[in-house]
């Protein structure tokens, strides 16, 4: 009997050893999201990059040059949810960073959850509203719940989406205090970040922090003469009420993300604890810096890419030192949109105008009152969606679809509005133009009428204080995806790839299940 037990144990140990030795199963997965990352800037600036950042990704892994996200109205949160779930916003439940809550009649974060408590923040978040499983969830399930799944991001909702439902911890930078914060949803609060809040807080470094060009100005390509006359210099004075938002939208925050990631690799020993594959998720930014004084951020944007390349190089060096790049799968994805919309100087006389949301809603309510009887028919506006008051319409014994159609027909005649659609139009139309709207709109949280504005117009949401001003602009750019490790052979893929194929591609390389709502087949990658 004892001999039998010994034989079984030895057999199990042998099987486990073979699994651990399987080169196609890494010890660590590093998932990286970069807000507004563009393919053209990576290719344009690659001669200024070092050998071990973007150029390493292009040299040693698969480089997809054109990831097609298909939907309109993406932001850093909805783009991240698409990559991690493999599902479109309509299905994964995250259509934008903020959504309208009809119960409280407030605009709230998409992952807002009042049942949770924040650590180092008053914000309350959880992944409960994320309807699909993620890459992180499937990796946790594959490891029987013992694998560490960590995420670090400037933005709270990005951090939570990347950690998923089954993650160990998710940390972000509070944009009111500058402290690293998390939610009680996750079971782990790494001591490395708690101590960082006390011993080396971001606040203590901001007043002395400066962002200046990282190389001589003559080396930056494509800049006009007037941009070469003076070097830019941006500071982050803590007396400025917007200081943390300025910092979080600058490349300076990327260095903080890398510092914390290296701490996790070194001190938390991520990727070196047990046999299960562990995961470290990071979010960087490559967004245009809109706090420039003249509205021209070309020089800052080029410098952001050069600095980001340096941070990737630092990160890869640390991974190789503590875990080994040969034992690691790395993927880098963009959030799939580009927001360079700023108001043009009036001297250029480009067509423009101001669309006042408050005035539009007031006129719409007056029109509906004249047509159906006095009442408050209009609830609110958020992100080009107009919400009607369903209780008022029901009390008046009116048909909601009829009122929505009347609202659409009235709003589309307003200056600055290019087109308007009811939710019924979006969900039932077979027109190809509607496909992008349909995939990006959740009928459970969307408005009754969706507006499409004329490019160049200023959309002034003056229903709240302070006023929020957005410039309507279409920016069509190529979004990249890189994946390196696990025997993937170097290859450049020119053919467009659907963004929903990225999650299945990652999970196929790992030989685990795809997220439960992934809608595309994985990309076939060559192996060494």
N, C-alpha and C positions, 0 to 999 in steps of 0.2 A: 504493500500500500504506500509506504513512504517513498519507495522507488518511483512509483507511478506519479505521485505528487511532485517529486523532484523533476521528473521528465517533463511534466506539463509546465512547470514554472520555467524551466530552461527553454522550452519551446516558445513560451510567451515572450521571454526576454529576447530570444533570437528574432522573433517577428518584430518586436518593438525596435530593435537595433537596426533592422533592415529599413523600417519606415523612417527612422531618424536619418539614415544615411542616404535616402532617396534624394538625388540632387534636384529633382523637379519640385520638391516641397521645401520652400525656404523656411528659415527660422523667424524671419521678420518681413512684414509687408509695410512699406512706407507709402501712404497715399497723400498726394499733394494737390491741393486746389489753388490756383492762382487767379484772383479776380481780374477779369478783362484782359487776360493774356492773349496776345495777337501773334499769329504766325509770321506776318510780314516783318514785324519789328525784330523777331528772333533772327530771321534770315538777313535782314538789313544790317544788323549790328554784330553778327557773329564773328567778324574779324577783330572786334574789340573785346570779345569774351576770352576768358581763360580756357585752359584745356579741360577742366574738370567740372564744369557746370553744364550749360546747355549743349556745349560741343560734345561733352561726354555722352549725354542722352542721345544726341543725333548719331554719334559714332558707334555706340555700343548697344543700342536698343532699336525698337521700332518707333518711327516718327510718322504719325498721321498728321498731314498738313491741313486737312479741311474736315473738321467735325461739324456736322449739320445739326443744330438744335431745333430747327423747324418752327418753334413757337415764337410768338411775339411777346414783348413785355418782360423778358427775363431780367433778373437781378442776381446778386451774388448768392442769395439764399435758394431761390428756385432753380438756378443753374446747378448748384451743388447737389440739390435733391435729385435732379435728373441723372447726374453722373453716378450717384451712389445707389439709386434704386433701379435704374434702367427703365423707368416709367416716365411718361409725360406728366406735367403738372396737373392736368385734369384728373389723373388717376392716383398720383402719389399724395395729393392733398396739400401740396405746397406750391401755390401759384405765384406768390410774391412774398416779400419780407413782411408785409403788413396786410391784414385782411379786416373786413368789417364784421363786428360781432352784433347781430341784430338784437340779442338779448340785452346787452348793456348800451347799445347804440354808440359804440366807441370803435375807433380804429386801433387794433391791437396787433402785436407780433403774431405771425402765423403759428408759432409753437408756444404761445402763451398758455400757462397752466397754473391757475391760482391754487391748486392743491399742493404745489411744491413750495419749497423755501429756498431762497438764494443764500449762498455763502459769499461774503464780501460784496454783496449786492442786494438791492431790493427787488431786482427782476426775478420773475418766476417763470421758469421754462421746463419743458419736458418734450420728449419725442412723441407724445401721445397722438398728436394730430398728423404725424407722418404715417400714412396708411400702409405703406409697403415696407418689406424688409430691405436691408441695405447690404452692401458688400461686407461691412463690419459685422452685421448680425449673422450672416451666413458663415463667416469665419469663426465667430464665437460658438455657433452651433456645431461646426466641424470639430472644434476643440473641446467639446463637451462642457463648455462654460468655464474652463480653467484658464483660457488664454487671456492675456491682458490686452484690452482694446482702448487706446488712449487718443485723445484729440486735443489740439492746441490751435486756437484761431483768434484773430482780432474780433470777430463777430460772434455773438452768442449762438445764433441759430445755425451758423455754419458749423460751429464746434459740436453742437448736438446732433445735427444730421450726420456728420462724419463718424461720431461715436456710435450712433444708431441706438436701437432699443436695448441691445444687450451689452453695450459698452461698459468699460470699467470706470472711466472718468472723462469729462469734457470740461475744458477751461477756456475762458475768453477774457478779454480786457474790457473792464467796465468803462464806458465812454463818459461817465460822469466823475469817476474817482481815479481812473488809471490803475486800479488794482486788478489782479488776476482773480476772476470770480467763477463760480460754478453753481450747480443746483443740487439739492438733496436727492434728486432722482437717481444719481449715480452713487455707487457704494464706496468708491475710493476717492480720497482727497490727498493726493501725493504731497508729502511733507516738503518736497522741493519747491513747490509753488507757494505754499503757506509761508515758508521762511523767506521766500523772495519778496513777498508783500511787506515784510517787516525789515529785512536786512538790506534789500536793494530795490526799493520801490521805483516804479517808473517816474513818479512825481518828483523824486529827489534828483532826477537826471534831466528833466525837461528844460529847466531854465538855462542850462549850460549847453544844451544840444543845438547844433547847427547843421543844416543840410546845405552843402555847397557841392559844386561839381567834383566828381571823384577823379577826374583826369583833366589835363589842359584843355581849354575850350576849343583849341584848334583841331583837336582830334574828333570832335563830335561832327558827324556828317550831316549835310543837308540843311544846316541852319542859315537863315538869312543874315546879312551883315549886321543888322541892328541887334540881333540876338548875340552876336559875338563881341559887342562893344563892352558889355559888363557881365560879369559872372553873377548868377543868381545866388541869393543867400536867404534861406528861410529859417526862422527861429520859432521856438515853441514856449512863449512866456506863460507861466501858470496863471498870471493875472487875466489872461484872455479866457472868456467863458467857453470858447470853442476849441480850446487848446487840445483836448483829447481827440476830438473829431479830426482836427488838423493832423495830429500825430498818426492816427489810425489810417488816414488816407495817404500817408507819405511812405516812401520806402524805408524810412527809419524803423518802422514797426517790424519789418521783415527780419532785422537783426535780432530783435527781441524774441521773435518766434524761433529763430535758429538757436539762440542761447538756451532757451528752455528745452528745445528738442534735444540738444546735446546733453543737457543735464539729465533728461529722462534716459538717454542711452547710457550715460556714464554711471549715474547714481541709482536710478530706478532699475537699471539692468534690463530694459525692455529688449526682448529678443534673445535673452540668455537665461530664461527661467523655465525649465521643464521642456517637454517635447512638443507642446502645442504651438502652432504658428501664432505669433503675437503681431499686433498692428499698431503703428504710430501714424496718426493723421495730422497733417499740418495745412494751414491756410496762409498764403502770402497774398500780396496785392501788387498789381501792375496798373492800377487805375490812373487816369489823368489827374494831376494835382490842380484842382480848380480854385485853390486859394492864391494863385498867382495874381498879381495886380493888374496885368494888361490882358488877361484872358488867353495868352499864348503860352501853352505849357509844353511846347515841343522839346525844348532843352531838358526840362525836368523829366519828361517821359523817357527820353533816351537814357538819361542818367539812372532812372529807376530800373531799367532793364539791365544795365551794367552792374548796378548794385545787387539786383536779384541774382544775376549770374554768380556773383561772389558768394552770396548766401547759400546757393545750391552747392557750390564747391566746398564750402565749410561743412555743410550737412553731409555730403557724400564722404568726405574725409573722415568725419566722426563715425559714420555708419561702418566704414571699412575698418576703422580702428577698434571699435567695440563689438561689432557683430560680424563684419566681413561682408563686402558687397556681393561676394559669391554666394552668400547665405541669405540674400535679401532681394525681394521684388520691389521695385520702385515704379510708381506711375505718377505722371504729372498731367493734370487736365486744366483747361480754362473754364470759367463760369459761362462762357458762350455768348457774351454780349459785349458791347463797347459803348460807353456813355461819354462822348466828348462834346455834349451839347452845352454851348455857352452862347449868350446873346452877342451877335455881331455889333461892332461899332456902327452907330447910325450913319457915319460918313460913307459906308459902303452901299447904303440904300438897298439892302436885300429885303425882300418882302417880309413883313413882320406885323405884329399887333399883339395886344394883350387880351387874353380871354379870362374874364373874371368869373370864377366858379360861383361865388356868392350871388352875383348878379344873374347868372344863368339859372341857378336853382330858384331864385326868387321869381324870375319871369316865367319859368316853367310852372311853378305852383300857382301863379296868377292865371295862367292859361288853363290849367286843369280845373281850377276853382270856377272859372267862367263857364267851362264846358260841362262840369259834373256837379257843381254846387260848392259852396264855401267849405274849405277844409285844408288840412296840412297833408298834402299828398306826397311831398318829397321829403325823404329821410336825410340822406347825406351823399357825399361824393368821396371816392377814394380811388386813386390810380386809374383814372379815365372811366371808372364805373359810377353810374348814377343809381342810387338805391331809392326805391319808392317805399312809402309806408304801407305795408301790407295790411296792417290792422285797420288803418283809416279806410283803405279801399274796400276791405271786407265789410266794415261797418256801413259804408255807403251802398252796399250790395252791388258793387261794380265788378266787372270782369277784369282780372289783373292783366291778362294778355292785351285786352283792348286799350287799357290805360297805358301800358308800356308802349304799344304801337303809336298811340297818340303822342306820347312823350318823345319817342324817336323822331316822328315827323316834325315836331316842333323844334327840337334841338338841332337837327341837321341843317336847319335854315340859318342858324346863328353864324356870325362872322368868326372865322378861325376853326370851325368844325368842317372837316373834310367828308366825314360820313358818320353814321350812327347805326347801331344794330341792337335789336332786342335779344334777350337770351334765347328766345325761340328761333330768331334768325340764325344765331351762331350754331345752335345745336342741330338744326334741321336742314340747313342749306347744303347743297352738294357742290357749291362753287369751290374751286381750289383755293381761292383767296381766304375762304372761311376756315380752311383746315388749320392754319397756324393759330387762329383765334380759338378754335374749338379745342385743340390740344393743350392750349395754355389757360383755359378757363374752366373753373370748377363751378358747375351750376349750383352747388350747395352754398358757396360763399361769394359767388359773383353777383354783380349788380343786375338791375332790370334792363338798363340801357348802357351800352358801351360806346364811348366816343372815340373817334379817330380824328386827330387834329392836323391842321395844315402845318407842314414843316416850316420852321422858322418862327412860329408863334410862341409867345410866352404864356404858359398856362399858370395862372396865378390862383392858387388855392387860398383865398382870403376868408374861408369859413373858420379858420383856426388862427391862433396866434402862437408864434410869429408866422407870417405868411410864408407859404412854400411856393417857390417859383421854379418851374421846369420849362426848359426850351424843347419844343418838339423837333426831333431830328432823327433821321434814319441813318444808321452807321453800319454798313455791311462790311464785315471783315472776316478773315479766315481765323478759326480757332484751332489750336493744336492739341495733340495728345501724344504723350511719350510713355513707353513702357519698357523697362530694362531689367534683365535678370532672368533666372530660371531657364537658362539655355535659349532665350529668344535671340535669333540672329538679327544683325543689323539690317534694317530695311526702311525705305522711305515710301509711304503710301500716298499717292497723289489723288486717288479716287475719293470722293466725299464719303464719309462714314457717319451714320446716324448716331447721335449722342447716346441714344438708349442702348447701343451696342457695346458701350465702354464697360459697363458693369459685367455683362456676360463674358466679355473678353478677359477681364481680370480674373473672374472666378474660374473660367476654363483653364487658364494658366495654372491656377492654384489647385485645380482638380477638386473643386467644391461646388455646391449647388449655386445656381444663379439666384439673385433676389427674386422673391415670389411674384413680383409684378413686372419683371423685365419683358419687353415686348419685341426685342430684336435678337437675331442670332449673333454669336460672337464673331469677331474678325479672325480670319485664319492667318496666323502668324508663322513665319518660317522659323525653324529651329536649327541650332548649330549642329 
